[in-house]
Amino acid sequence: MTKNLVPETVKTLGGEMPKVPFSAYDVFGCLIPGFILIAAVDFAVGKHWLFTDNPGVVLIFFWTITAYIIGQILSGASYSALEKGIVGRWLRKPSVNLFNRHPNYWIRLVFSGYCKLLPNKIRSEVRQKAKTRGITKSGEVLFLHAFGKVKQQPDLMARLATFLYLYGFCRATSLALILAALILLIASVIHYTLDKTMWGLIAVAAAVGMFYRYLMFYRLYSQELFMTYAELPLAGGPNGNQNTRR
């Protein structure tokens, strides 16, 4: 869905050998959250792992790999803590909010952009088309049905991939900043240092900002899908391919 950083295969003396297809989003989406957390720990304990004048090549390579691994862990943890926890339990998924008004007034007020409904015409067209194929409810079932119908559109899938990577990056970075803020604020209490308190508060503000960005891209992902589904001249029976990952 996105261009790889390296060709799919590389020439070797023995023929062609498959290359692992890392994308730019895969790399930076893990490296940045990982480095944020490492930097916070480094600054809190004062070990100068990263903040050193003359880092060697081996040290740079080691911390790059370490940051990538931590970023991968943060990606999975952010899905459980933020997407399944906060969003799934309280804010609701975009596939629900796009069609149904959120019952909580304060959530609608604080997260007004995230809780905004699709235009009436689009909602009506999506529901009518889905109903002819046996889908009568919004939410995950409707999302999977719509995805199965529009995934044959290469241009759309490339656009959806962009939103997918962006909201995944913002989600992981938000969690990394939350953990960094906790580490720095605890260190400021232990060591009675004002600079760690300042950076801890900056991390809190940045975490909130990245969480809102995550919600924006998460909503845009589903919104783009449903708007395209509403315009497609769909054909076929009620059962579509519903295998996908969100």
C-alpha positions as CSV (number, residue, x, y, z in Angstrom):
1,M,0.0,0.0,0.0
2,T,3.0,2.3,0.4
3,K,6.4,2.4,-1.3
4,N,9.0,0.4,0.4
5,L,12.3,1.9,1.5
6,V,14.1,-0.9,-0.3
7,P,13.3,-3.0,-3.4
8,E,11.3,-6.2,-2.9
9,T,14.4,-8.2,-4.0
10,V,18.1,-7.6,-4.1
11,K,20.4,-9.3,-6.5
12,T,22.9,-11.7,-5.1
13,L,25.5,-14.0,-6.7
14,G,23.2,-16.9,-6.2
15,G,20.1,-15.2,-7.7
16,E,17.4,-13.1,-6.0
17,M,16.9,-13.0,-2.3
18,P,13.7,-11.5,-0.8
19,K,14.1,-8.3,1.2
20,V,12.1,-7.4,4.3
21,P,9.6,-4.6,3.1
22,F,10.0,-1.9,5.7
23,S,8.2,1.3,4.9
24,A,9.1,4.8,6.1
25,Y,6.0,4.7,8.4
26,D,7.1,1.4,9.9
27,V,10.6,2.7,10.7
28,F,9.8,6.2,12.0
29,G,6.5,5.2,13.6
30,C,8.5,3.0,15.9
31,L,11.8,4.9,16.2
32,I,10.4,8.2,17.4
33,P,8.2,6.8,20.2
34,G,11.1,4.6,21.3
35,F,13.6,7.4,21.3
36,I,11.2,9.6,23.3
37,L,11.0,7.1,26.1
38,I,14.7,6.4,26.1
39,A,15.5,10.1,26.2
40,A,13.1,10.6,29.1
41,V,14.7,7.8,31.1
42,D,18.2,9.1,30.2
43,F,17.4,12.6,31.3
44,A,15.6,11.4,34.5
45,V,18.5,9.3,35.7
46,G,21.3,11.3,34.2
47,K,23.2,8.4,32.7
48,H,24.0,10.2,29.4
49,W,23.1,7.3,27.2
50,L,21.9,9.6,24.4
51,F,23.0,13.0,25.6
52,T,26.7,12.5,25.0
53,D,29.2,14.5,23.0
54,N,30.8,11.7,21.1
55,P,28.5,8.7,20.5
56,G,30.3,6.0,18.6
57,V,28.8,4.1,15.6
58,V,28.2,1.0,17.7
59,L,26.4,3.0,20.4
60,I,24.2,4.8,17.8
61,F,23.4,1.4,16.2
62,F,22.6,-0.1,19.6
63,W,20.2,2.7,20.7
64,T,18.5,2.7,17.2
65,I,17.7,-1.0,17.4
66,T,16.6,-0.5,21.1
67,A,14.4,2.4,20.2
68,Y,12.8,0.4,17.4
69,I,12.1,-2.5,19.7
70,I,10.6,-0.2,22.4
71,G,8.6,1.5,19.7
72,Q,7.1,-1.8,18.6
73,I,6.1,-2.6,22.1
74,L,4.6,0.9,22.5
75,S,2.6,0.4,19.4
76,G,1.0,-2.7,20.8
77,A,0.6,-1.3,24.2
78,S,-1.0,1.9,22.9
79,Y,-3.6,-0.2,21.0
80,S,-4.6,-1.9,24.2
81,A,-4.5,1.1,26.5
82,L,-5.7,3.9,24.2
83,E,-7.7,2.3,21.4
84,K,-9.3,-0.5,23.2
85,G,-9.4,1.2,26.6
86,I,-10.1,4.9,26.4
87,V,-11.5,5.0,22.9
88,G,-13.3,1.7,22.8
89,R,-14.9,2.0,26.3
90,W,-15.7,5.7,26.5
91,L,-15.3,7.6,23.3
92,R,-16.5,4.8,21.0
93,K,-15.0,3.9,17.6
94,P,-15.4,6.2,14.6
95,S,-17.5,3.5,12.9
96,V,-20.1,4.1,15.6
97,N,-19.8,7.9,16.1
98,L,-20.0,8.7,12.4
99,F,-23.6,7.3,12.4
100,N,-24.9,7.7,15.9
101,R,-24.8,10.8,18.2
102,H,-22.6,10.1,21.3
103,P,-24.9,9.9,24.4
104,N,-22.5,11.8,26.7
105,Y,-22.7,15.6,26.4
106,W,-19.2,16.3,27.9
107,I,-17.5,13.8,25.6
108,R,-19.3,15.5,22.7
109,L,-18.1,18.9,23.9
110,V,-14.5,18.0,24.6
111,F,-14.1,15.8,21.6
112,S,-16.5,17.6,19.2
113,G,-14.4,16.9,16.1
114,Y,-14.1,13.2,16.8
115,C,-17.8,12.8,17.7
116,K,-19.0,14.7,14.6
117,L,-21.5,12.8,12.5
118,L,-21.3,12.1,8.8
119,P,-23.5,14.3,6.6
120,N,-27.1,13.1,6.6
121,K,-27.0,12.2,2.9
122,I,-23.9,10.1,3.3
123,R,-25.2,8.3,6.3
124,S,-28.5,7.6,4.5
125,E,-26.8,6.2,1.4
126,V,-24.4,4.0,3.4
127,R,-27.2,2.6,5.5
128,Q,-29.5,1.9,2.5
129,K,-26.7,0.1,0.6
130,A,-25.7,-1.9,3.6
131,K,-29.3,-2.8,4.3
132,T,-29.7,-4.4,0.9
133,R,-26.9,-6.7,1.8
134,G,-28.3,-7.7,5.2
135,I,-26.3,-5.2,7.3
136,T,-28.6,-3.2,9.6
137,K,-26.3,-2.0,12.3
138,S,-23.5,0.5,12.5
139,G,-20.2,-0.2,14.1
140,E,-17.6,-2.9,13.4
141,V,-19.9,-5.1,11.3
142,L,-20.7,-2.2,9.0
143,F,-17.0,-1.1,8.8
144,L,-15.9,-4.6,7.8
145,H,-18.6,-4.9,5.2
146,A,-17.7,-1.5,3.7
147,F,-14.0,-2.4,3.8
148,G,-14.6,-5.6,1.9
149,K,-16.4,-3.7,-0.8
150,V,-14.0,-0.9,-1.3
151,K,-10.7,-2.6,-0.8
152,Q,-10.4,-3.3,-4.5
153,Q,-9.9,0.4,-5.1
154,P,-6.0,0.8,-5.2
155,D,-6.1,4.6,-4.9
156,L,-8.4,4.5,-1.9
157,M,-6.3,1.8,-0.2
158,A,-3.2,3.9,-0.6
159,R,-5.0,6.9,1.0
160,L,-6.4,4.7,3.8
161,A,-2.9,3.3,4.5
162,T,-1.7,6.9,5.0
163,F,-4.3,7.5,7.6
164,L,-3.7,4.1,9.2
165,Y,0.1,4.8,9.6
166,L,-0.5,8.3,10.8
167,Y,-3.0,7.4,13.5
168,G,-0.9,4.5,14.6
169,F,2.2,6.8,14.9
170,C,0.2,9.4,16.9
171,R,-1.2,6.8,19.2
172,A,2.2,5.2,20.0
173,T,3.8,8.6,20.4
174,S,1.0,9.8,22.7
175,L,1.6,6.8,25.0
176,A,5.4,7.3,24.9
177,L,4.9,10.9,26.0
178,I,2.5,9.9,28.8
179,L,5.1,7.5,30.1
180,A,7.9,10.1,29.6
181,A,5.9,12.6,31.6
182,L,5.4,10.2,34.5
183,I,9.1,9.3,34.5
184,L,10.2,13.0,34.5
185,L,7.6,14.2,37.1
186,I,8.6,11.3,39.4
187,A,12.3,12.1,38.9
188,S,11.6,15.8,39.7
189,V,10.0,14.9,43.0
190,I,12.8,12.6,43.9
191,H,15.6,15.0,42.9
192,Y,13.8,18.3,43.6
193,T,14.8,19.6,40.1
194,L,12.7,22.3,38.3
195,D,14.0,21.4,34.9
196,K,12.6,17.9,35.1
197,T,9.2,19.3,36.2
198,M,9.2,21.6,33.3
199,W,9.9,18.9,30.7
200,G,7.4,16.6,32.4
201,L,4.7,19.2,31.9
202,I,5.8,19.8,28.3
203,A,5.5,16.0,27.8
204,V,2.0,16.1,29.2
205,A,0.9,18.8,26.9
206,A,2.5,17.1,23.9
207,A,0.8,13.8,24.9
208,V,-2.6,15.5,24.9
209,G,-1.9,17.1,21.5
210,M,-0.8,13.8,19.9
211,F,-3.8,12.0,21.4
212,Y,-6.1,14.6,19.6
213,R,-4.1,14.1,16.4
214,Y,-4.6,10.3,16.8
215,L,-8.3,10.8,17.1
216,M,-8.4,13.0,14.0
217,F,-6.6,10.5,11.8
218,Y,-8.5,7.6,13.3
219,R,-11.8,9.3,12.4
220,L,-10.6,10.3,8.9
221,Y,-9.7,6.6,8.2
222,S,-13.3,5.5,8.7
223,Q,-14.8,8.6,7.2
224,E,-12.9,8.2,4.0
225,L,-13.9,4.5,3.8
226,F,-17.7,5.2,4.3
227,M,-17.8,8.1,1.9
228,T,-16.2,6.0,-0.8
229,Y,-18.5,3.1,-0.1
230,A,-21.5,5.5,-0.4
231,E,-20.4,6.4,-4.0
232,L,-19.5,3.0,-5.3
233,P,-21.9,1.2,-7.7
234,L,-21.7,-2.0,-5.6
235,A,-22.6,-5.3,-7.2
236,G,-22.8,-8.8,-5.8
237,G,-24.7,-10.6,-3.1
238,P,-25.1,-9.8,0.6
239,N,-21.9,-11.5,1.6
240,G,-18.7,-9.6,1.0
241,N,-15.1,-10.3,2.0
242,Q,-14.9,-9.1,5.6
243,N,-11.4,-10.0,6.4
244,T,-9.3,-7.0,7.4
245,R,-7.4,-5.6,10.3
246,R,-8.0,-2.1,11.8
